Amino acid sequence: MRTILPRAVRDLSQELMRLPSIGPKTARRLAIYLLRQPHSNVTRLADNIKNLHANVKICKNCYNLSEKDVCEAVSYTHLRAHETSLHLV
C-alpha cells in the first residue's frame, strides 16, 4: 500500500530535489526529518537560506563569495597596489 504524503511534504520534496545529488527518496527523507525537528531549528534554517541571497554576493573581479560587490582579497590587493604607487611618486 502506498502512502499519500501531505501536499507540504510533497512540495518541499520537489524543491529539495532541485539541489545537487538529491533524489526523490533523499528529498522525502529530508522533508520528513525537518518536520520532526523543533520549530526553532527549521525557522533558523529557513532564515539562513533567505539571508544567503540577501547578504552574499559574487565578487565582480574574481567571482569569490563576499558580503560586498568586491571581495576583501581584491580590495586588499587594490589598496596595496595604490599604496605602492603612492610610495613610488
Buried (B, 14 or more C-beta within 10 A) or exposed (E): EEEEBEEEBEEBBEEBBEEEEBEEEBBBEBBEEBEEEEEEEBEEEEEEEEEEEEEEBEBEBEEEEBEEEBBEEBBEBEEEEEEEEEEEE
